[in-house]
Amino acid sequence: MPRKPKKGYFVQGQFVAEGSELDLQLKAELKGTTGATKTDLKRESDALQALGAELITLRADLFARLALPGVLQEALAEAARITNFEGKRRQMQYVGKLMRQLDDEQVAAVHAALTEQRTGSAHEKLLLHQAEHWRDQLIADDDALTRWLEQFPRADIQQFRALIRQARKNAATQDSAAESQGLAPRKGRAYRDLFQLVRLHMSDAGEYAVEEQRSRDA
């Protein structure tokens, strides 16, 4: 029975088998990675496959901004749908293969988008903590509303006063009821609404500041 011919190609009359050391060396030279060992290339391949896995978790707006090749977008969407372990592993290998076709600028853009998403999450947590602090200060201290209006002059003072007044009233009633029953006090609707209003104004102020900076830079 005749032996199955090896896959490969000829370079200057010399046959180069796919996957051989010479094949990897020639491909490395074409990619500008001359001197990279087989281990280096494997490490690079694994890193790009892992980067592809992270891409699946990227927010839709950041993902759309990347304008990745359609075939890669479809492969990532399919990987996100697959739940079978072996099927997902094979699909991610395919994703890794497509990721290796991206140029350095595209790979850098992917890293930047993922970093932006992680940074954005940290910023959101900080915003929540700041909003909680402001809400508690507004309920506990009459002077806090004056300090708030100095920083957020576009806030509706009547709306804030009404929510603060109701939150204090609810807190007094609920604290007394909870104390008599030996329970932790529950927070009323005004308490939650005040937090949402504070958070909304803080978010709007941040976006307004960004737009102002862009206008000055233009």
C-alpha positions in Angstrom: 0.0 0.0 0.0 1.6 3.3 -1.1 2.5 5.8 1.7 0.3 8.9 1.9 2.3 11.9 0.7 3.3 14.5 3.3 1.7 17.9 3.0 4.1 20.6 2.3 5.6 22.9 -0.4 8.9 23.5 -2.2 11.3 26.4 -1.5 14.2 26.7 -4.0 13.7 23.1 -5.0 13.7 21.8 -1.4 10.5 20.1 0.0 9.3 21.6 3.3 6.9 19.5 5.2 4.1 21.3 7.1 4.9 21.5 10.8 8.6 20.8 10.4 11.2 23.0 12.0 12.1 24.5 8.6 8.4 25.2 8.0 8.1 27.0 11.3 11.3 28.9 10.7 10.2 30.1 7.2 6.8 31.2 8.5 8.5 33.0 11.4 10.7 34.9 8.8 7.6 35.8 6.8 5.9 37.2 10.0 9.1 39.0 11.0 9.7 36.8 14.0 13.0 35.3 12.9 14.7 33.4 15.6 11.5 32.4 17.4 11.6 28.8 18.6 8.8 26.3 18.3 8.0 26.9 21.9 7.9 30.7 21.4 5.4 30.2 18.5 3.3 27.9 20.6 3.3 30.4 23.4 2.2 33.2 21.0 -0.5 30.9 19.6 -1.9 30.1 23.1 -1.9 33.8 24.1 -3.9 34.7 21.0 -6.4 31.9 21.6 -6.8 33.2 25.2 -7.2 36.7 23.9 -10.0 35.3 21.7 -11.7 33.8 24.7 -11.6 37.2 26.4 -13.2 38.8 23.3 -16.3 36.7 23.9 -16.9 38.7 27.2 -16.4 42.1 25.6 -19.2 44.6 25.7 -21.2 44.9 22.4 -20.3 48.6 21.9 -16.5 48.0 22.4 -16.7 44.9 20.2 -18.4 46.7 17.4 -15.7 49.4 17.5 -13.0 46.9 16.7 -14.5 46.1 13.2 -13.0 42.6 13.3 -13.1 40.4 10.2 -16.5 38.9 9.6 -15.3 35.3 9.8 -13.7 35.9 13.2 -16.9 37.6 14.5 -19.0 34.6 13.4 -16.5 32.2 15.0 -16.6 34.1 18.3 -20.4 34.2 18.2 -20.5 30.4 17.6 -18.1 29.8 20.4 -20.3 31.8 22.8 -23.3 29.6 21.8 -21.5 26.2 22.3 -21.9 24.6 25.7 -20.4 21.2 25.0 -16.8 21.2 26.4 -15.1 19.4 23.5 -17.1 21.3 21.0 -16.1 24.6 22.6 -12.5 23.5 22.8 -12.4 22.8 19.1 -14.2 26.0 18.3 -11.7 28.1 20.4 -8.8 26.4 18.5 -10.4 27.7 15.3 -10.8 31.2 16.9 -7.1 31.1 17.8 -6.2 30.3 14.2 -8.2 33.3 13.0 -6.7 35.5 15.7 -3.2 34.7 14.4 -4.3 36.3 11.1 -4.8 39.7 12.7 -2.0 42.3 12.3 -0.2 43.9 15.3 -2.4 47.0 15.1 -5.6 44.9 15.4 -4.3 42.8 18.3 -3.3 46.1 20.1 -6.8 47.4 19.5 -8.3 44.2 21.1 -6.0 44.6 24.2 -7.1 48.3 24.5 -10.8 47.4 24.3 -10.5 44.8 27.0 -8.5 47.2 29.2 -11.2 49.9 28.7 -13.8 47.4 29.8 -11.9 46.4 32.9 -11.2 50.1 33.8 -14.8 51.0 33.2 -15.9 48.3 35.7 -13.6 49.8 38.3 -14.9 53.3 37.6 -18.5 52.1 37.9 -17.8 50.6 41.4 -16.2 53.8 42.5 -19.2 55.8 41.2 -21.5 53.5 43.2 -19.5 54.0 46.4 -19.5 57.8 45.9 -23.2 57.8 45.3 -23.9 55.8 48.4 -21.7 58.2 50.4 -23.6 61.3 49.1 -27.0 59.7 49.7 -26.1 59.0 53.4 -24.7 62.5 53.9 -27.7 64.1 52.3 -30.0 62.2 54.7 -27.9 62.8 57.8 -26.7 66.4 57.4 -28.7 69.5 56.3 -25.6 71.2 55.1 -24.8 68.3 52.7 -27.5 69.5 50.3 -25.6 72.9 50.0 -22.4 71.1 49.3 -24.1 68.9 46.8 -25.6 71.9 44.9 -22.2 73.5 44.7 -20.8 70.5 42.8 -24.0 69.7 40.9 -25.8 73.1 40.3 -28.1 71.6 37.7 -29.8 69.4 40.3 -33.5 70.1 41.1 -33.4 71.3 44.7 -37.1 70.7 45.3 -36.9 67.1 44.1 -33.9 66.5 46.4 -35.5 68.1 49.4 -38.7 66.1 48.9 -36.8 62.8 48.7 -34.5 63.7 51.7 -37.5 64.6 53.8 -39.4 61.4 52.9 -36.3 59.2 53.4 -35.8 60.7 56.9 -39.4 60.2 57.8 -39.4 56.6 56.6 -36.1 55.9 58.5 -37.6 57.2 61.8 -40.7 55.1 61.5 -39.0 51.9 60.3 -36.1 52.2 62.8 -38.7 52.3 65.7 -40.7 49.4 64.3 -37.6 47.3 63.7 -36.2 48.1 67.2 -39.4 46.9 68.9 -39.2 43.7 66.9 -35.5 43.2 67.2 -35.0 43.3 63.4 -32.7 45.3 61.2 -34.5 48.3 59.7 -35.6 48.1 56.0 -35.0 51.0 53.7 -37.9 52.7 52.1 -38.5 53.7 48.5 -37.4 57.3 49.0 -34.0 56.0 50.2 -33.6 54.0 47.0 -34.9 56.8 44.8 -32.5 59.3 46.3 -29.6 57.0 45.6 -30.7 56.6 41.9 -31.1 60.4 41.5 -27.6 61.0 43.0 -26.1 58.4 40.8 -27.8 59.8 37.7 -26.5 63.3 38.4 -23.0 62.1 39.0 -23.0 60.1 35.7 -24.4 63.0 33.7 -21.8 65.3 35.2 -19.0 63.0 34.2 -20.3 62.7 30.6 -20.7 66.5 30.5 -17.1 67.0 31.7 -15.9 64.7 29.0 -17.8 66.5 26.3 -16.5 69.9 27.6 -12.9 68.6 27.4 -13.5 67.3 23.8 -14.8 70.7 22.8 -11.8 72.4 24.3 -9.4 70.0 22.5 -11.1 70.4 19.2 
